[in-house]
Amino acid sequence: MNIEEKVNGEIKTAMLAKDAKRLEALRAIKSVVLYLKTSPEGLTEDSVAKTLQKEVKKRKETAEIYKTQNRPDLEEVEMFQAHVIEEYLPKQMGEDEIKAELIKIIATVGATGPGDVGKVMGAASKAFAGKADNKIVSVLVKQLLG
């Protein structure tokens, strides 16, 4: 079952359960899938993962803004949607897993110091596509090279 069929099935289930909050988040996922079907990059697992990751990041940033503006009602909606979208992402790697993989990447690339952060990040972003938050990867790369 591909992601489009899975999302459509979940939408039907949410409609029958009259779960409006979940339905809204699922429709956002469907929107991403429909966009990717017509885009030049196409509907691949990598493109779906990257785009959904961006959607989660967007919602978390918006929730943070609502939090600073003392709007817990809107913050809750954004966080709920982020959690629903995360269900469709590949399992995220833990910090220890990322560190172990980064050490291998650093050895492969031949990085020696802070000047090589760009090289390592380029290789790491491809290796961790959709599996790790780039913010965490960036911090770990700077620690390991610094």
N, CA, C and O atoms as a MOPAC input file, in Angstrom:
PM7 MOZYME 1SCF
protein

 N      0.84800 1    -1.18500 1     0.00000 1
 C      0.00000 1     0.00000 1     0.00000 1
 C      0.89300 1     1.24800 1     0.00000 1
 O      1.73300 1     1.41600 1     0.88400 1
 N      0.70700 1     2.10900 1    -0.98500 1
 C      1.51800 1     3.31800 1    -1.03000 1
 C      0.92200 1     4.39300 1    -0.11000 1
 O     -0.16100 1     4.22400 1     0.45000 1
 N      1.64900 1     5.48900 1     0.02600 1
 C      1.24500 1     6.52400 1     0.97500 1
 C     -0.09500 1     7.15100 1     0.59600 1
 O     -0.89200 1     7.49000 1     1.47000 1
 N     -0.34200 1     7.30400 1    -0.69600 1
 C     -1.59400 1     7.92500 1    -1.12800 1
 C     -2.79300 1     7.07700 1    -0.69600 1
 O     -3.77500 1     7.61100 1    -0.17900 1
 N     -2.71700 1     5.77500 1    -0.90300 1
 C     -3.81500 1     4.88800 1    -0.50700 1
 C     -3.98700 1     4.87700 1     1.00600 1
 O     -5.10400 1     4.86200 1     1.52100 1
 N     -2.85900 1     4.88600 1     1.70200 1
 C     -2.89100 1     4.87600 1     3.16900 1
 C     -3.57100 1     6.14100 1     3.70700 1
 O     -4.42300 1     6.06700 1     4.59200 1
 N     -3.18800 1     7.28900 1     3.16700 1
 C     -3.76900 1     8.56100 1     3.61300 1
 C     -5.26100 1     8.60700 1     3.28900 1
 O     -6.06200 1     9.03200 1     4.12200 1
 N     -5.63600 1     8.17400 1     2.09600 1
 C     -7.05500 1     8.17100 1     1.72600 1
 C     -7.86500 1     7.28100 1     2.67500 1
 O     -8.97400 1     7.64400 1     3.07000 1
 N     -7.32200 1     6.13300 1     3.03700 1
 C     -7.99500 1     5.24800 1     3.98100 1
 C     -8.14700 1     5.88800 1     5.35300 1
 O     -9.19300 1     5.77800 1     5.99200 1
 N     -7.08200 1     6.56200 1     5.79800 1
 C     -7.12500 1     7.25900 1     7.09100 1
 C     -8.12600 1     8.41300 1     7.06600 1
 O     -8.80900 1     8.67500 1     8.05700 1
 N     -8.20700 1     9.09900 1     5.92700 1
 C     -9.17300 1    10.19900 1     5.80900 1
 C    -10.59500 1     9.66400 1     5.96400 1
 O    -11.41300 1    10.25900 1     6.66600 1
 N    -10.88500 1     8.54400 1     5.30900 1
 C    -12.21800 1     7.94000 1     5.42700 1
 C    -12.51800 1     7.56500 1     6.87000 1
 O    -13.61600 1     7.80600 1     7.37200 1
 N    -11.53100 1     6.97200 1     7.53000 1
 C    -11.70200 1     6.57600 1     8.93000 1
 C    -11.96300 1     7.79600 1     9.81200 1
 O    -12.83600 1     7.76200 1    10.67900 1
 N    -11.21000 1     8.86900 1     9.59400 1
 C    -11.38400 1    10.09300 1    10.38100 1
 C    -12.75100 1    10.72000 1    10.11900 1
 O    -13.37600 1    11.25700 1    11.03400 1
 N    -13.21000 1    10.65300 1     8.87500 1
 C    -14.52700 1    11.20600 1     8.54200 1
 C    -15.63200 1    10.41700 1     9.25500 1
 O    -16.56300 1    10.99500 1     9.81400 1
 N    -15.51000 1     9.10000 1     9.22200 1
 C    -16.52300 1     8.26800 1     9.88400 1
 C    -16.51900 1     8.48400 1    11.40000 1
 O    -17.56600 1     8.44400 1    12.04500 1
 N    -15.33300 1     8.71100 1    11.95600 1
 C    -15.21300 1     8.93800 1    13.39500 1
 C    -15.52600 1    10.38700 1    13.76600 1
 O    -15.55300 1    10.73300 1    14.94800 1
 N    -15.76300 1    11.23800 1    12.75900 1
 C    -16.01700 1    12.66700 1    12.95800 1
 C    -14.88500 1    13.34200 1    13.76000 1
 O    -15.11700 1    14.18100 1    14.63100 1
 N    -13.66700 1    12.93500 1    13.42300 1
 C    -12.47200 1    13.47300 1    14.06500 1
 C    -11.93100 1    14.61200 1    13.19900 1
 O    -11.05600 1    14.40600 1    12.35800 1
 N    -12.46100 1    15.80700 1    13.41700 1
 C    -12.14600 1    16.96000 1    12.56400 1
 C    -10.67300 1    17.36400 1    12.64800 1
 O    -10.07000 1    17.72700 1    11.63800 1
 N    -10.09600 1    17.30000 1    13.84400 1
 C     -8.69500 1    17.70600 1    14.00400 1
 C     -7.76500 1    16.80700 1    13.19800 1
 O     -6.88300 1    17.29000 1    12.48900 1
 N     -7.96700 1    15.50100 1    13.31100 1
 C     -7.13000 1    14.54900 1    12.57700 1
 C     -7.37200 1    14.66800 1    11.07500 1
 O     -6.44300 1    14.57000 1    10.27400 1
 N     -8.62600 1    14.87800 1    10.71000 1
 C     -8.99200 1    15.01200 1     9.30400 1
 C     -8.25300 1    16.18000 1     8.65600 1
 O     -7.77500 1    16.07100 1     7.52700 1
 N     -8.16200 1    17.28800 1     9.37100 1
 C     -7.46700 1    18.46100 1     8.84500 1
 C     -5.98200 1    18.15900 1     8.59300 1
 O     -5.42600 1    18.56300 1     7.57200 1
 N     -5.35300 1    17.44900 1     9.52700 1
 C     -3.94100 1    17.09900 1     9.37200 1
 C     -3.75900 1    16.11700 1     8.21700 1
 O     -2.80800 1    16.23800 1     7.44600 1
 N     -4.66100 1    15.15100 1     8.09400 1
 C     -4.56700 1    14.17300 1     7.01000 1
 C     -4.76000 1    14.82900 1     5.64800 1
 O     -4.12800 1    14.43700 1     4.66800 1
 N     -5.61700 1    15.80700 1     5.59400 1
 C     -5.82100 1    16.51700 1     4.32300 1
 C     -4.57600 1    17.30800 1     3.94100 1
 O     -4.28400 1    17.47600 1     2.75700 1
 N     -3.84200 1    17.79200 1     4.93800 1
 C     -2.58100 1    18.48400 1     4.65400 1
 C     -1.58100 1    17.50200 1     4.04500 1
 O     -0.83800 1    17.85300 1     3.12800 1
 N     -1.56500 1    16.27200 1     4.55900 1
 C     -0.67200 1    15.24600 1     4.01200 1
 C     -1.09200 1    14.91300 1     2.58700 1
 O     -0.25000 1    14.77500 1     1.69900 1
 N     -2.39700 1    14.78600 1     2.37300 1
 C     -2.89400 1    14.47800 1     1.02900 1
 C     -2.51100 1    15.59300 1     0.06000 1
 O     -2.17200 1    15.32800 1    -1.09300 1
 N     -2.56400 1    16.81200 1     0.51700 1
 C     -2.17700 1    17.94700 1    -0.30700 1
 C     -0.71400 1    17.82000 1    -0.74000 1
 O     -0.38200 1    18.07700 1    -1.89800 1
 N      0.14300 1    17.43000 1     0.17800 1
 C      1.56200 1    17.23700 1    -0.13400 1
 C      1.72400 1    16.13200 1    -1.17500 1
 O      2.48900 1    16.27500 1    -2.12900 1
 N      0.99900 1    15.03200 1    -0.98500 1
 C      1.09300 1    13.89900 1    -1.91100 1
 C      0.63300 1    14.31700 1    -3.30800 1
 O      1.28000 1    13.98600 1    -4.30100 1
 N     -0.47000 1    15.03400 1    -3.38300 1
 C     -0.97700 1    15.47400 1    -4.69100 1
 C     -0.00600 1    16.44100 1    -5.36200 1
 O      0.19100 1    16.39400 1    -6.57600 1
 N      0.59300 1    17.30800 1    -4.57100 1
 C      1.58300 1    18.23600 1    -5.11300 1
 C      2.77100 1    17.47200 1    -5.69100 1
 O      3.23500 1    17.76900 1    -6.79200 1
 N      3.25800 1    16.48600 1    -4.93800 1
 C      4.42800 1    15.72800 1    -5.38400 1
 C      4.13700 1    14.89000 1    -6.62600 1
 O      5.03400 1    14.65100 1    -7.43500 1
 N      2.89200 1    14.44200 1    -6.78400 1
 C      2.54400 1    13.65300 1    -7.97100 1
 C      2.72400 1    14.46900 1    -9.24500 1
 O      3.05100 1    13.91700 1   -10.29600 1
 N      2.51200 1    15.77700 1    -9.15600 1
 C      2.60500 1    16.63100 1   -10.33700 1
 C      3.93600 1    17.37000 1   -10.43700 1
 O      4.20600 1    18.02100 1   -11.44600 1
 N      4.76800 1    17.27600 1    -9.40300 1
 C      6.03900 1    18.00100 1    -9.41400 1
 C      7.08700 1    17.24100 1   -10.22600 1
 O      6.94000 1    16.04500 1   -10.47700 1
 N      8.14200 1    17.94200 1   -10.63200 1
 C      9.19500 1    17.29500 1   -11.42300 1
 C      9.91800 1    16.16400 1   -10.66500 1
 O     10.34600 1    15.18400 1   -11.27400 1
 N     10.05000 1    16.30600 1    -9.33000 1
 C     10.75700 1    15.27400 1    -8.57400 1
 C      9.92900 1    14.00500 1    -8.40200 1
 O     10.47900 1    12.93900 1    -8.12700 1
 N      8.63800 1    14.11000 1    -8.56000 1
 C      7.77000 1    12.93500 1    -8.51500 1
 C      7.45400 1    12.46100 1    -7.11500 1
 O      7.94600 1    13.00700 1    -6.12800 1
 N      6.62800 1    11.44200 1    -7.04700 1
 C      6.17000 1    10.89000 1    -5.77400 1
 C      7.06100 1     9.70900 1    -5.39800 1
 O      6.76700 1     8.56300 1    -5.73700 1
 N      8.15600 1    10.00200 1    -4.69100 1
 C      9.06400 1     8.96500 1    -4.22400 1
 C      9.09000 1     9.00000 1    -2.70300 1
 O      8.64300 1     9.97000 1    -2.09000 1
 N      9.61100 1     7.94900 1    -2.10200 1
 C      9.68400 1     7.91200 1    -0.63600 1
 C     10.52600 1     9.06800 1    -0.11300 1
 O     10.16700 1     9.69600 1     0.88300 1
 N     11.64400 1     9.35300 1    -0.77800 1
 C     12.52200 1    10.44200 1    -0.34100 1
 C     11.82900 1    11.79300 1    -0.44300 1
 O     11.90300 1    12.60200 1     0.48200 1
 N     11.15200 1    12.04200 1    -1.56900 1
 C     10.49800 1    13.33900 1    -1.73800 1
 C      9.36700 1    13.50400 1    -0.73100 1
 O      9.16300 1    14.59600 1    -0.20100 1
 N      8.63400 1    12.43000 1    -0.46400 1
 C      7.54700 1    12.49800 1     0.53200 1
 C      8.14100 1    12.77300 1     1.90600 1
 O      7.64300 1    13.62900 1     2.63800 1
 N      9.20000 1    12.05500 1     2.26200 1
 C      9.81700 1    12.23400 1     3.58000 1
 C     10.32600 1    13.66100 1     3.76000 1
 O     10.08800 1    14.28700 1     4.79300 1
 N     11.03100 1    14.17300 1     2.74700 1
 C     11.56700 1    15.53500 1     2.83700 1
 C     10.45200 1    16.56100 1     2.99200 1
 O     10.52800 1    17.45100 1     3.83900 1
 N      9.41700 1    16.42900 1     2.16900 1
 C      8.33800 1    17.41200 1     2.18600 1
 C      7.55000 1    17.33100 1     3.48300 1
 O      7.19300 1    18.36200 1     4.05400 1
 N      7.27300 1    16.12200 1     3.95700 1
 C      6.55100 1    15.99700 1     5.22300 1
 C      7.39700 1    16.52100 1     6.38000 1
 O      6.86800 1    17.10100 1     7.32800 1
 N      8.70600 1    16.31600 1     6.30000 1
 C      9.60300 1    16.85100 1     7.33100 1
 C      9.49400 1    18.38000 1     7.37200 1
 O      9.46300 1    18.97600 1     8.44900 1
 N      9.43700 1    19.00700 1     6.19700 1
 C      9.28500 1    20.46000 1     6.13400 1
 C      7.95500 1    20.88900 1     6.74800 1
 O      7.88400 1    21.89900 1     7.44700 1
 N      6.89700 1    20.11300 1     6.48100 1
 C      5.58200 1    20.43400 1     7.02400 1
 C      5.58900 1    20.35600 1     8.55300 1
 O      5.00800 1    21.20800 1     9.22700 1
 N      6.24500 1    19.33600 1     9.09000 1
 C      6.33200 1    19.19200 1    10.54600 1
 C      7.10200 1    20.37200 1    11.12200 1
 O      6.68900 1    20.96200 1    12.12000 1
 N      8.22700 1    20.71500 1    10.48900 1
 C      9.05100 1    21.82400 1    10.96200 1
 C      8.25200 1    23.13000 1    10.95100 1
 O      8.31300 1    23.92000 1    11.89300 1
 N      7.50000 1    23.33900 1     9.86100 1
 C      6.66900 1    24.53800 1     9.74000 1
 C      5.67100 1    24.63400 1    10.89300 1
 O      5.50100 1    25.68900 1    11.50400 1
 N      5.02000 1    23.51500 1    11.17100 1
 C      3.99500 1    23.50500 1    12.22600 1
 C      4.60800 1    23.71300 1    13.60800 1
 O      4.01900 1    24.38800 1    14.45200 1
 N      5.77500 1    23.14000 1    13.84100 1
 C      6.42700 1    23.32400 1    15.14300 1
 C      6.88100 1    24.77100 1    15.33400 1
 O      6.77800 1    25.32600 1    16.42800 1
 N      7.37900 1    25.36700 1    14.26100 1
 C      7.78400 1    26.77300 1    14.34600 1
 C      6.57500 1    27.66600 1    14.59600 1
 O      6.63900 1    28.60600 1    15.38900 1
 N      5.47400 1    27.36500 1    13.91300 1
 C      4.25200 1    28.14300 1    14.11100 1
 C      3.73600 1    27.96700 1    15.53000 1
 O      3.28200 1    28.92800 1    16.15200 1
 N      3.80300 1    26.74300 1    16.04500 1
 C      3.36800 1    26.48400 1    17.42200 1
 C      4.21700 1    27.28000 1    18.40400 1
 O      3.70700 1    27.79400 1    19.39900 1
 N      5.49800 1    27.37900 1    18.12500 1
 C      6.39700 1    28.14400 1    18.99600 1
 C      6.01500 1    29.62900 1    18.99300 1
 O      6.05300 1    30.29000 1    20.03000 1
 N      5.65300 1    30.13500 1    17.82700 1
 C      5.21600 1    31.53800 1    17.73000 1
 C      3.93700 1    31.73900 1    18.54000 1
 O      3.80900 1    32.71400 1    19.28100 1
 N      2.99600 1    30.81100 1    18.39300 1
 C      1.75500 1    30.90900 1    19.16000 1
 C      2.02700 1    30.84600 1    20.65400 1
 O      1.35000 1    31.50600 1    21.44200 1
 N      3.01300 1    30.05500 1    21.04400 1
 C      3.35300 1    29.93300 1    22.46600 1
 C      3.86600 1    31.26400 1    23.00500 1
 O      3.49600 1    31.69000 1    24.09900 1
 N      4.73400 1    31.92100 1    22.21000 1
 C      5.27300 1    33.20800 1    22.65400 1
 C      4.19600 1    34.28700 1    22.68600 1
 O      4.29800 1    35.25500 1    23.44000 1
 N      3.15400 1    34.11400 1    21.85500 1
 C      2.05600 1    35.07500 1    21.82700 1
 C      0.93800 1    34.70900 1    22.79600 1
 O     -0.12700 1    35.32700 1    22.79900 1
 N      1.19900 1    33.69100 1    23.62200 1
 C      0.24800 1    33.24800 1    24.63400 1
 C     -1.08500 1    32.81500 1    24.01300 1
 O     -2.15400 1    33.23600 1    24.45400 1
 N     -1.00000 1    31.96700 1    22.98400 1
 C     -2.18600 1    31.41800 1    22.31700 1
 C     -2.14500 1    29.88800 1    22.37800 1
 O     -1.91800 1    29.23500 1    21.35900 1
 N     -2.36300 1    29.31000 1    23.57000 1
 C     -2.25200 1    27.85400 1    23.70300 1
 C     -3.25800 1    27.07900 1    22.85100 1
 O     -2.99400 1    25.93700 1    22.47300 1
 N     -4.40200 1    27.68200 1    22.54600 1
 C     -5.40300 1    27.00300 1    21.71700 1
 C     -4.86600 1    26.73500 1    20.31500 1
 O     -5.02000 1    25.63400 1    19.78700 1
 N     -4.23800 1    27.74000 1    19.71500 1
 C     -3.68200 1    27.58300 1    18.37200 1
 C     -2.40300 1    26.74100 1    18.39000 1
 O     -2.13200 1    25.98600 1    17.45600 1
 N     -1.62500 1    26.88000 1    19.46000 1
 C     -0.40200 1    26.08100 1    19.60200 1
 C     -0.75200 1    24.59500 1    19.63600 1
 O     -0.07400 1    23.77900 1    19.01200 1
 N     -1.80500 1    24.24800 1    20.36200 1
 C     -2.22600 1    22.85200 1    20.47700 1
 C     -2.61000 1    22.27300 1    19.11600 1
 O     -2.26400 1    21.13400 1    18.80500 1
 N     -3.32000 1    23.05200 1    18.30900 1
 C     -3.73500 1    22.60000 1    16.97200 1
 C     -2.50900 1    22.30600 1    16.11200 1
 O     -2.44600 1    21.26700 1    15.45600 1
 N     -1.54600 1    23.20800 1    16.11300 1
 C     -0.34000 1    23.03200 1    15.29300 1
 C      0.47200 1    21.81900 1    15.75000 1
 O      0.97200 1    21.05900 1    14.92000 1
 N      0.60500 1    21.63700 1    17.05300 1
 C      1.36600 1    20.50000 1    17.56700 1
 C      0.65500 1    19.17900 1    17.25400 1
 O      1.30400 1    18.18300 1    16.93400 1
 N     -0.66200 1    19.17500 1    17.34500 1
 C     -1.42100 1    17.96700 1    17.01600 1
 C     -1.19200 1    17.58200 1    15.55700 1
 O     -0.95600 1    16.41600 1    15.23900 1
 N     -1.26700 1    18.58000 1    14.67500 1
 C     -1.04700 1    18.30900 1    13.25500 1
 C      0.37500 1    17.80600 1    13.00900 1
 O      0.58800 1    16.90200 1    12.20200 1
 N      1.34400 1    18.39400 1    13.70800 1
 C      2.73500 1    17.95500 1    13.55100 1
 C      2.87600 1    16.48700 1    13.95400 1
 O      3.58000 1    15.72600 1    13.29000 1
 N      2.20900 1    16.08800 1    15.03900 1
 C      2.29700 1    14.69200 1    15.49500 1
 C      1.63500 1    13.73800 1    14.51000 1
 O      2.13700 1    12.63600 1    14.28700 1
 N      0.52500 1    14.14100 1    13.92400 1
 C     -0.14400 1    13.29200 1    12.93200 1
 C      0.74500 1    13.12300 1    11.70800 1
 O      0.87600 1    12.01400 1    11.18900 1
 N      1.35600 1    14.20300 1    11.24300 1
 C      2.22700 1    14.13200 1    10.06800 1
 C      3.45000 1    13.26900 1    10.36900 1
 O      3.91600 1    12.53200 1     9.50000 1
 N      3.97500 1    13.35400 1    11.59500 1
 C      5.14500 1    12.55200 1    11.97500 1
 C      4.86800 1    11.05600 1    11.87600 1
 O      5.79600 1    10.26900 1    11.68900 1
 N      3.60400 1    10.65600 1    12.00100 1
 C      3.24900 1     9.24000 1    11.88400 1
 C      3.59400 1     8.69800 1    10.49200 1
 O      3.79400 1     7.49500 1    10.32900 1
 N      3.66300 1     9.57000 1     9.50500 1
 C      3.92400 1     9.15800 1     8.13000 1
 C      5.38900 1     9.30200 1     7.74500 1
 O      5.76200 1     9.02700 1     6.60400 1
 N      6.21300 1     9.72600 1     8.67800 1
 C      7.64200 1     9.85200 1     8.41700 1
 C      8.36200 1     8.57800 1     8.83200 1
 O      7.88200 1     7.84600 1     9.69800 1
 N      9.51700 1     8.30700 1     8.21700 1
 C     10.29700 1     7.15700 1     8.67600 1
 C     10.71800 1     7.38200 1    10.13300 1
 O     10.77600 1     8.51900 1    10.60300 1
 N     11.00700 1     6.30000 1    10.82900 1
 C     11.41600 1     6.40100 1    12.22900 1
 C     12.65100 1     7.29100 1    12.31300 1
 O     13.62100 1     7.10100 1    11.58000 1
 N     12.59900 1     8.25800 1    13.21100 1
 C     13.70900 1     9.18300 1    13.37800 1
 C     14.85000 1     8.52000 1    14.14800 1
 O     14.62100 1     7.74800 1    15.07900 1
 N     16.06700 1     8.83100 1    13.74800 1
 C     17.24700 1     8.26000 1    14.39000 1
 C     17.51100 1     8.97500 1    15.70900 1
 O     17.21300 1    10.16000 1    15.85900 1
 N     18.06700 1     8.24400 1    16.65200 1
 C     18.44400 1     8.82900 1    17.93500 1
 C     19.79200 1     9.52200 1    17.81800 1
 O     20.49900 1     9.35800 1    16.82400 1
 N     20.14500 1    10.29900 1    18.84000 1
 C     21.39200 1    11.05900 1    18.80700 1
 C     22.61700 1    10.14400 1    18.70900 1
 O     23.57100 1    10.44500 1    17.99200 1
 N     22.57700 1     9.02300 1    19.44000 1
 C     23.71600 1     8.10000 1    19.41600 1
 C     23.90700 1     7.48700 1    18.02900 1
 O     25.03200 1     7.35100 1    17.54900 1
 N     22.78900 1     7.11700 1    17.39100 1
 C     22.85800 1     6.55900 1    16.03800 1
 C     23.42300 1     7.57900 1    15.05500 1
 O     24.25000 1     7.25600 1    14.20300 1
 N     22.95600 1     8.81900 1    15.19400 1
 C     23.42400 1     9.89000 1    14.30300 1
 C     24.92300 1    10.10100 1    14.49100 1
 O     25.66400 1    10.22500 1    13.51600 1
 N     25.37000 1    10.14000 1    15.75800 1
 C     26.78800 1    10.35800 1    16.05300 1
 C     27.64600 1     9.26800 1    15.42700 1
 O     28.67200 1     9.55600 1    14.81200 1
 N     27.22400 1     8.01100 1    15.58300 1
 C     27.98800 1     6.88700 1    15.04400 1
 C     28.09900 1     6.98900 1    13.51800 1
 O     29.16000 1     6.74700 1    12.94400 1
 N     27.00000 1     7.34700 1    12.88400 1
 C     26.98100 1     7.47900 1    11.42400 1
 C     27.83100 1     8.67400 1    10.98500 1
 O     28.51500 1     8.60700 1     9.96400 1
 N     27.78900 1     9.76200 1    11.75300 1
 C     28.57600 1    10.95600 1    11.41900 1
 C     30.07200 1    10.67400 1    11.49900 1
 O     30.84900 1    11.19000 1    10.69600 1
 N     30.46800 1     9.86500 1    12.45300 1
 C     31.89100 1     9.52200 1    12.57400 1
 C     32.35600 1     8.79600 1    11.30700 1
 O     33.45400 1     9.04500 1    10.80900 1
 N     31.52000 1     7.90600 1    10.79700 1
 C     31.83900 1     7.20300 1     9.54900 1
 C     31.91000 1     8.18600 1     8.37900 1
 O     32.81600 1     8.11200 1     7.54900 1
 N     30.95000 1     9.10300 1     8.32400 1
 C     30.91800 1    10.09000 1     7.22800 1
 C     32.15300 1    10.98700 1     7.27500 1
 O     32.75100 1    11.29100 1     6.24300 1
 N     32.52800 1    11.40800 1     8.48700 1
 C     33.70600 1    12.27200 1     8.64500 1
 C     34.95300 1    11.54100 1     8.14400 1
 O     35.79400 1    12.13400 1     7.46900 1
 N     35.06700 1    10.25800 1     8.47300 1
 C     36.22200 1     9.47100 1     8.01900 1
 C     36.21100 1     9.31900 1     6.49900 1
 O     37.25600 1     9.41600 1     5.85600 1
 N     35.03400 1     9.08100 1     5.92600 1
 C     34.91100 1     8.90700 1     4.47700 1
 C     35.27600 1    10.18500 1     3.72100 1
 O     35.99400 1    10.15100 1     2.72200 1
 N     34.76800 1    11.30800 1     4.21900 1
 C     34.98900 1    12.59200 1     3.55500 1
 C     36.41400 1    13.08300 1     3.79400 1
 O     36.95200 1    13.83400 1     2.98000 1
 N     37.02800 1    12.66800 1     4.89900 1
 C     38.37900 1    13.11000 1     5.22800 1
 C     38.39400 1    14.45500 1     5.91400 1
 O     39.35200 1    15.21700 1     5.77900 1
 N     37.34100 1    14.75200 1     6.64600 1
 C     37.24100 1    16.03600 1     7.33700 1
 C     38.15400 1    16.03400 1     8.55800 1
 O     38.28300 1    15.03100 1     9.26000 1
 N     38.79100 1    17.19600 1     8.79500 1
 C     39.72500 1    17.28000 1     9.92000 1
 C     39.38800 1    18.37600 1    10.91900 1
 O     39.76400 1    18.27700 1    12.08700 1
 N     38.69600 1    19.40800 1    10.49100 1
 C     38.42700 1    20.51400 1    11.40500 1
 C     37.16100 1    21.25800 1    11.05800 1
 O     36.41500 1    20.85700 1    10.16500 1
 N     36.92000 1    22.35200 1    11.77300 1
 C     35.68600 1    23.13200 1    11.57700 1
 C     35.50500 1    23.66500 1    10.15400 1
 O     34.38400 1    23.98200 1     9.75800 1
 N     36.57300 1    23.76500 1     9.39200 1
 C     36.47500 1    24.24700 1     8.01700 1
 C     35.79600 1    23.25400 1     7.08100 1
 O     35.39100 1    23.60900 1     5.97500 1
 N     35.67600 1    22.02100 1     7.52700 1
 C     35.09600 1    20.96900 1     6.69100 1
 C     33.62800 1    20.68100 1     7.01700 1
 O     33.07800 1    19.68000 1     6.56000 1
 N     33.00500 1    21.53700 1     7.79100 1
 C     31.60800 1    21.32700 1     8.18400 1
 C     30.69900 1    21.22100 1     6.96000 1
 O     29.79300 1    20.38800 1     6.92600 1
 N     30.93700 1    22.04800 1     5.97300 1
 C     30.10500 1    22.04300 1     4.76200 1
 C     30.16900 1    20.71400 1     4.02000 1
 O     29.15000 1    20.19100 1     3.56900 1
 N     31.38900 1    20.17000 1     3.89900 1
 C     31.55000 1    18.88000 1     3.22400 1
 C     30.77800 1    17.79000 1     3.95200 1
 O     30.06400 1    16.99800 1     3.33500 1
 N     30.92900 1    17.75900 1     5.27300 1
 C     30.28600 1    16.71900 1     6.08500 1
 C     28.77100 1    16.88100 1     6.04000 1
 O     28.04500 1    15.89700 1     5.90600 1
 N     28.29400 1    18.11200 1     6.15100 1
 C     26.84300 1    18.35200 1     6.13400 1
 C     26.22500 1    17.94900 1     4.79700 1
 O     25.10100 1    17.44900 1     4.75700 1
 N     26.95300 1    18.16600 1     3.70900 1
 C     26.46200 1    17.76700 1     2.39200 1
 C     26.24500 1    16.26400 1     2.31200 1
 O     25.20700 1    15.79700 1     1.84400 1
 N     27.23500 1    15.51600 1     2.77400 1
 C     27.12600 1    14.05500 1     2.77000 1
 C     26.09200 1    13.57600 1     3.78100 1
 O     25.34900 1    12.62900 1     3.52100 1
 N     26.05200 1    14.23700 1     4.93700 1
 C     25.13200 1    13.82300 1     6.00300 1
 C     23.67700 1    14.07300 1     5.61600 1
 O     22.80300 1    13.26100 1     5.92000 1
 N     23.42000 1    15.18300 1     4.95200 1
 C     22.02200 1    15.48200 1     4.59100 1
 C     21.47800 1    14.44100 1     3.61500 1
 O     20.28800 1    14.12400 1     3.64300 1
 N     22.34200 1    13.91100 1     2.75900 1
 C     21.91600 1    12.83500 1     1.85300 1
 C     21.72200 1    11.52400 1     2.61400 1
 O     20.76400 1    10.79000 1     2.37000 1
 N     22.63400 1    11.24300 1     3.52800 1
 C     22.57800 1     9.98900 1     4.27800 1
 C     21.38800 1     9.94300 1     5.23800 1
 O     20.79900 1     8.88500 1     5.45600 1
 N     21.03900 1    11.10500 1     5.81300 1
 C     19.97600 1    11.15200 1     6.82100 1
 C     18.64700 1    11.66300 1     6.27700 1
 O     17.75400 1    11.99100 1     7.05700 1
 N     18.50000 1    11.73700 1     4.97300 1
 C     17.28300 1    12.30600 1     4.36800 1
 C     16.01700 1    11.73900 1     5.00000 1
 O     15.69100 1    10.56500 1     4.82300 1
 N     15.30900 1    12.59100 1     5.74300 1
 C     14.04700 1    12.19300 1     6.34600 1
 C     14.17300 1    11.37100 1     7.61300 1
 O     13.16800 1    11.09500 1     8.26800 1
 N     15.39000 1    10.97100 1     7.97400 1
 C     15.57400 1    10.11000 1     9.14200 1
 C     16.08200 1    10.86400 1    10.36400 1
 O     16.05100 1    10.34300 1    11.47900 1
 N     16.55200 1    12.09700 1    10.15300 1
 C     17.09100 1    12.87300 1    11.26700 1
 C     16.86800 1    14.35600 1    11.00800 1
 O     16.85100 1    14.80700 1     9.86200 1
 N     16.70000 1    15.09900 1    12.08400 1
 C     16.50900 1    16.54000 1    11.99200 1
 C     17.85900 1    17.18400 1    11.68000 1
 O     18.83900 1    16.95300 1    12.38900 1
 N     17.90900 1    17.98900 1    10.62300 1
 C     19.17000 1    18.60600 1    10.20700 1
 C     19.75400 1    19.52100 1    11.28100 1
 O     20.96800 1    19.71600 1    11.33400 1
 N     18.90700 1    20.07900 1    12.12800 1
 C     19.39500 1    20.95500 1    13.19900 1
 C     20.26500 1    20.14700 1    14.17200 1
 O     21.33700 1    20.59700 1    14.57800 1
 N     19.79300 1    18.96000 1    14.53600 1
 C     20.54600 1    18.08600 1    15.44500 1
 C     21.83200 1    17.62200 1    14.76300 1
 O     22.89700 1    17.60300 1    15.38100 1
 N     21.72800 1    17.25000 1    13.48700 1
 C     22.90000 1    16.79300 1    12.73300 1
 C     23.95400 1    17.89700 1    12.70100 1
 O     25.13800 1    17.63200 1    12.90700 1
 N     23.53200 1    19.12000 1    12.44700 1
 C     24.44800 1    20.25500 1    12.37300 1
 C     25.18500 1    20.46500 1    13.69600 1
 O     26.39900 1    20.66600 1    13.71700 1
 N     24.44000 1    20.41500 1    14.79000 1
 C     25.05700 1    20.59600 1    16.11500 1
 C     26.09300 1    19.48800 1    16.37400 1
 O     27.19100 1    19.76400 1    16.85900 1
 N     25.74200 1    18.25200 1    16.05200 1
 C     26.65500 1    17.13400 1    16.27700 1
 C     27.90500 1    17.22600 1    15.39700 1
 O     29.01000 1    16.91700 1    15.84300 1
 N     27.71900 1    17.65300 1    14.14100 1
 C     28.87200 1    17.79800 1    13.24400 1
 C     29.83600 1    18.84500 1    13.81900 1
 O     31.04900 1    18.63400 1    13.83600 1
 N     29.29700 1    19.95900 1    14.28300 1
 C     30.14600 1    21.02000 1    14.84500 1
 C     30.86900 1    20.52700 1    16.10100 1
 O     32.02600 1    20.87800 1    16.33000 1
 N     30.18000 1    19.70600 1    16.92200 1
 C     30.82000 1    19.14300 1    18.10700 1
 C     31.97300 1    18.22200 1    17.72000 1
 O     33.06800 1    18.30400 1    18.27500 1
 N     31.70500 1    17.35000 1    16.76400 1
 C     32.71200 1    16.36500 1    16.37900 1
 C     33.91900 1    16.99300 1    15.68500 1
 O     35.04300 1    16.51500 1    15.83900 1
 N     33.69000 1    18.05000 1    14.92900 1
 C     34.78700 1    18.69900 1    14.20900 1
 C     35.43300 1    19.82000 1    14.99800 1
 O     36.54000 1    20.25300 1    14.68100 1
 N     34.74100 1    20.29200 1    16.02700 1
 C     35.22200 1    21.44900 1    16.79100 1
 C     36.19500 1    21.14300 1    17.83200 1
 O     36.65800 1    22.04700 1    18.52800 1

